Amino acid sequence: MDHPDIGAIFDSMASHSFRTGIITNGDRLVKSPELVDRVLAYGDWVRFSVDGFTEPTYRRVHGRKDISYQDLKAMIASIAARADGTTKVGVKILISRLNADDALLALGEALEMGVDYLQYKFLGFPERLVLDEDATVRLSEQIQDQIRGAPPPLVAELVPAYKGVVMRQEKCLMTFLHPVVDWDGEIYVCAFFEHRKKRHSIGNIHDGGFLRHWFSERHLEVFGAIDPATCVPNCPMLRYNPVIDYIAKDHYRFRYI
């Protein structure tokens, strides 16, 4: 969102009938409200990483003194009101030692903003910022109590943290359906892989475009070198692997990939 030509990027995607999903802290939309029209016109969903629902916590978590939670809240509420259900709007709090006191404020704030969904998640690393187990369990129970009482149409969910023991032994087939192009053009086979700069870049779109690298021997080499034991615990891609297994067995379905 900080790209100087982000407006033109939106327009280019729209000219090819692409729809967008956006995860953002919202800062650029606060500073450049004219971009909101594009988000609403071309976006299927937009999720705001708020992570703090009071001014001191919001600034502490994001490490800046020149931002305002109230400005962000007003902007999100405006988008939610204008979206009218066409563009789904959500907010998220990644709970850590920095913002645990704000976690129980999230539901009320989300209701005031009028968003479609609220997501809670506990930070899994670095260890120095992770809540201890007792505090996590206690706060999780309080959050679940709030979620059970959340009035519709708001959808609230507590999702697992990326921590724990990695049990995976086979390679994740989602790497062939979920590539990531980073801001500098580097192409990666997964967004949830440690040490990606060294081990799982397959090339750069500025060097011959995306497909040149996607169909290259380098792509197969990177996939073959992935050690499933180093994957992120509770990776959100794991839920899709049974679907991909099914597609792989019905070969005719490959024409749709």
C-alpha positions in Angstrom: 0.0 0.0 0.0 3.0 2.3 0.4 4.0 1.9 -3.3 4.0 5.4 -4.9 1.8 4.1 -7.8 -0.6 2.0 -5.7 -3.6 3.8 -7.3 -2.4 2.8 -10.8 -1.7 -0.7 -9.6 -5.3 -1.0 -8.5 -6.5 0.3 -11.8 -4.3 -2.0 -13.8 -5.6 -5.1 -11.9 -9.1 -3.9 -12.4 -8.5 -3.5 -16.2 -7.8 -7.2 -16.3 -10.8 -8.1 -14.1 -8.8 -9.0 -11.1 -10.4 -8.7 -7.7 -8.3 -8.0 -4.6 -8.0 -9.0 -1.0 -6.0 -6.6 1.2 -4.3 -7.0 4.6 -3.2 -3.6 5.8 -2.5 -1.6 8.9 -4.7 1.1 7.3 -2.1 3.9 7.6 -2.0 4.7 3.8 -5.8 4.8 3.6 -5.9 7.3 6.5 -3.4 9.5 4.7 -4.8 9.0 1.2 -8.6 8.7 1.5 -9.0 8.8 -2.2 -7.7 5.2 -2.3 -10.8 4.1 -0.4 -12.8 4.4 -3.6 -10.5 1.8 -5.3 -10.6 -0.5 -2.4 -14.4 -0.6 -2.4 -14.6 -0.8 -6.2 -12.0 -3.6 -6.7 -11.8 -5.4 -3.3 -13.6 -8.5 -2.2 -12.3 -8.0 1.3 -10.0 -5.8 3.4 -8.7 -6.7 6.8 -7.1 -4.2 9.1 -4.3 -5.2 11.5 -5.3 -2.9 14.3 -3.7 -4.6 17.3 -4.5 -1.9 19.7 -7.8 -0.3 20.6 -6.6 2.6 22.8 -4.2 5.4 21.6 -1.3 4.4 23.9 -1.5 0.7 23.0 -2.0 1.3 19.3 1.1 3.5 19.1 3.2 1.2 21.2 2.4 -1.9 19.1 3.1 -0.2 15.8 6.1 1.6 17.2 5.1 5.1 16.1 3.9 8.3 17.8 2.6 10.0 14.7 -0.5 7.7 14.2 -3.9 7.9 15.7 -6.2 5.0 16.5 -9.3 7.3 16.4 -8.4 8.3 12.9 -8.0 4.7 11.9 -11.3 3.8 13.6 -13.2 6.5 11.8 -11.8 5.4 8.4 -12.7 1.8 9.0 -16.2 2.7 10.1 -16.6 4.8 6.9 -15.4 1.9 4.7 -17.7 -0.5 6.5 -20.7 1.8 6.1 -20.0 2.3 2.4 -19.2 -1.3 1.6 -22.8 -2.4 2.1 -21.7 -6.1 2.3 -20.1 -6.0 -1.1 -16.5 -5.6 0.2 -16.1 -7.6 3.4 -14.4 -5.6 6.1 -12.5 -7.1 9.1 -10.2 -6.2 11.9 -7.6 -8.3 13.7 -5.7 -8.2 16.9 -2.5 -10.2 17.3 -2.3 -10.6 21.1 1.0 -10.3 22.9 2.5 -8.8 26.0 2.3 -5.4 24.3 -1.5 -5.3 23.9 -3.1 -8.0 26.0 -5.1 -5.5 28.0 -6.8 -4.3 24.9 -8.0 -7.8 23.8 -11.3 -7.6 25.6 -12.0 -4.1 24.1 -11.8 -5.5 20.6 -15.4 -6.8 20.3 -17.0 -3.6 21.4 -14.8 -1.6 19.1 -15.6 -3.9 16.2 -19.3 -3.5 16.8 -18.9 0.3 16.9 -17.0 0.3 13.6 -19.7 -1.9 12.0 -17.2 -4.4 10.5 -18.2 -7.9 9.1 -15.7 -9.9 11.2 -13.2 -9.7 14.0 -10.2 -12.1 14.3 -8.2 -12.7 17.4 -4.8 -14.5 17.4 -2.1 -15.0 19.9 1.5 -14.2 18.9 3.7 -17.3 18.6 7.1 -15.6 18.4 9.4 -13.9 19.3 9.4 -15.5 22.8 10.0 -12.3 24.7 6.6 -10.9 23.5 4.6 -14.1 23.9 2.1 -14.3 26.7 2.8 -17.1 29.2 0.6 -20.1 29.1 -1.6 -19.2 32.1 -2.3 -15.8 30.8 -3.1 -17.2 27.4 -5.5 -19.7 28.7 -7.2 -17.2 31.0 -7.6 -14.6 28.3 -8.7 -17.2 25.7 -11.6 -18.2 27.9 -12.6 -14.6 28.4 -12.5 -14.0 24.6 -14.5 -17.1 23.9 -17.2 -15.9 26.4 -17.3 -12.6 24.5 -17.5 -14.4 21.1 -20.4 -16.6 22.2 -22.3 -13.4 23.0 -21.4 -11.5 19.9 -24.5 -10.2 18.1 -25.0 -11.0 14.4 -24.1 -10.2 11.8 -20.6 -9.8 13.3 -18.5 -12.9 13.0 -15.8 -13.2 15.6 -13.2 -16.0 15.8 -10.1 -17.0 17.8 -7.6 -18.7 15.5 -4.6 -20.8 16.5 -1.2 -19.2 16.9 1.8 -20.2 14.7 3.5 -22.1 17.5 3.8 -25.6 18.8 5.2 -28.8 17.5 5.4 -29.3 13.7 3.9 -32.8 13.0 4.0 -32.5 9.2 6.0 -35.1 7.3 4.8 -34.8 3.7 5.3 -31.7 1.5 2.5 -29.2 1.3 0.9 -29.2 -2.1 -0.5 -25.7 -1.6 2.9 -24.3 -2.6 1.9 -24.9 -6.2 -1.3 -22.8 -5.8 -0.2 -20.1 -3.3 2.8 -18.3 -4.7 3.9 -15.0 -3.2 5.4 -12.1 -5.1 7.2 -9.8 -2.7 7.3 -6.0 -3.0 10.7 -6.2 -4.8 9.5 -8.7 -7.4 10.9 -11.9 -5.7 8.7 -14.9 -6.2 8.4 -17.4 -3.3 6.5 -20.6 -3.2 5.0 -19.9 0.3 4.4 -17.0 2.6 4.9 -19.1 5.8 8.5 -20.4 5.4 11.5 -19.4 7.5 14.7 -18.2 5.9 12.9 -17.7 2.6 15.5 -15.3 1.1 18.1 -18.1 1.1 16.0 -21.1 0.3 12.7 -20.7 -1.5 12.8 -17.8 -4.0 12.4 -19.1 -7.5 13.3 -15.9 -9.3 12.2 -12.3 -9.8 9.3 -11.1 -12.0 11.6 -8.3 -13.3 13.7 -10.9 -15.0 11.5 -12.3 -17.7 8.1 -12.2 -15.9 6.3 -14.7 -13.6 5.8 -17.6 -15.9 9.4 -17.9 -16.9 10.3 -18.8 -13.3 7.1 -20.7 -12.5 7.8 -23.3 -15.2 11.6 -23.4 -14.5 13.7 -26.2 -13.1 14.5 -23.9 -10.3 10.9 -24.1 -9.1 11.0 -27.9 -8.9 14.4 -27.7 -7.1 13.0 -25.3 -4.5 10.0 -27.5 -3.9 12.1 -30.6 -3.6 14.4 -29.0 -1.1 11.6 -28.0 1.3 11.9 -29.8 4.7 8.3 -30.1 6.1 9.7 -30.2 9.6 10.7 -26.6 9.2 7.2 -25.5 8.3 5.2 -23.0 10.5 3.2 -24.8 13.2 -0.6 -24.5 12.6 0.0 -23.1 9.1 -3.3 -21.9 7.7 -2.5 -23.7 4.4 -2.7 -27.1 6.1 -6.5 -27.1 6.0 -6.5 -27.1 2.2 -4.1 -30.0 1.7 -6.8 -32.7 1.6 -8.6 -30.7 -1.2 -5.4 -30.6 -3.2 -4.8 -34.3 -2.6 -8.2 -34.9 -4.1 -7.5 -32.8 -7.1 -4.2 -34.6 -7.7 -6.1 -37.9 -7.9 -8.6 -36.6 -10.4 -6.2 -35.6 -13.1 -8.8 -33.9 -15.3 -9.1 -31.2 -12.7 -5.6 -30.0 -13.4 -6.9 -28.1 -16.4 -8.4 -25.6 -13.9 -5.2 -24.9 -12.1 
